[in-house]
Amino acid sequence: MAASHIPNLNTLRRGRGRDRGTGRADSTAPSGKDRVVQGTDNDASVSRLSAVELGYLEDAYATALTPQGPRHGGSQLSTELVARFLGPYSPEVRTPKKQIISLGAGSDTRVFRLLSSRQVPDFVYHEIDFAVNTAAKIRAIRSAPIMQRTLGIDSEKDTNSSVTVSEAGDALHSSAYHVHPVDLRSLAGSSDPGAILPGVDTSLPTLLISECCLIYLSPTEAEEVVSFFTKRLFGTEDPQAQSPLGLILYEPIRPNDSFGQVMVSNLAARGIQLQTLHRYASLEAQRGRFREQGFGNGQAAADIEFIWKQWISEEEKERVAGLEMLDEMEEWQLLARHYCIAWGWRDREDVAAFAGWKDLEAQQRE
């Protein structure tokens, strides 16, 4: 079927959500292209909240972080990769600490879900985003009791010696959670890599996450962001001494067929440019990207349709199928084929932080 338009997933549902709003950009955001990119987080937040309300996802924090009311669907599908990186949790077993750095985190709720499920945090979680986005998130945290309890903040006093917020209200630091108001494009030019992201521990096995974030940068800028972590922050002269490092990407792909062309055109009409899309248009290009960036132990990729078919249990598929009817399954499949999750890692034999990724099924062709 030739794609005459790109469907909003809400419109594929029979009899529901036809006039649902898409959120609005923060009025304090700077003008221009950055403001347009920042506004996409609101769109994604509303979409996620809709999925929570309808029973597709479980997320107790979605409402608190949704304007008018939480993140791209890839956040849920990449959960399996995150879970395998962190490993099983047991309050009786003390496991080595790990670290997650989320690029362009926006209103993502993953850190709160992890904190609530792992009572004694065995990880440190960092989020990096524009200051206008981090300030909005911190305001939401300070006004939502459920999020304060998750962070261990006394909701009555709104203070806690282990949680500090910057005077500008755009940075937050605690033992397990850090919010950094940093433009990713500024990382490459930083003279002191360690100082720009306080709290990042370069000795820990670390996972980088980019969910529709790097794609808004130019190819050169995107490469520089990844190189900042692989070479400057976590690089050493001795590869055997490097901390294990992995990267998860959730991005659109296949812009050159009829559906992809309309997808790009529709986004361009909103002022949204996916700057790396044509550079990394295929699954093979995504895998090659990881090889070029030094993730030599493994690279893999799969589109969302493949992941739905191969990763999701039959029980979960039946549960989702019973929630409501979709008007156009073919359109959903087209959309799912035009988004992918790609992942790559470099590990050490004495740590094997990414051992759980090796047996995950991925697409071998394209």
Secondary structure as UniProt FT lines:
FT   HELIX           9..12
FT   TURN            14..15
FT   TURN            18..19
FT   TURN            27..28
FT   HELIX           33..53
FT   TURN            54..55
FT   TURN            60..62
FT   HELIX           63..65
FT   TURN            67..68
FT   HELIX           74..77
FT   HELIX           79..86
FT   TURN            91..92
FT   STRAND          98..103
FT   TURN            106..107
FT   HELIX           110..117
FT   STRAND          123..129
FT   HELIX           131..143
FT   HELIX           145..151
FT   TURN            155..158
FT   STRAND          159..160
FT   TURN            161..162
FT   STRAND          163..165
FT   TURN            167..168
FT   STRAND          172..173
FT   STRAND          177..181
FT   HELIX           184..186
FT   TURN            188..189
FT   HELIX           193..196
FT   TURN            198..199
FT   TURN            202..203
FT   STRAND          206..211
FT   HELIX           214..216
FT   HELIX           219..227
FT   HELIX           228..233
FT   HELIX           239..241
FT   STRAND          245..252
FT   TURN            255..256
FT   HELIX           258..269
FT   TURN            270..271
FT   TURN            275..280
FT   HELIX           283..292
FT   TURN            293..294
FT   TURN            296..297
FT   STRAND          298..303
FT   HELIX           304..311
FT   HELIX           314..321
FT   TURN            322..323
FT   HELIX           329..337
FT   STRAND          339..346
FT   TURN            349..351
FT   TURN            353..354
FT   HELIX           355..357
FT   TURN            358..359
//
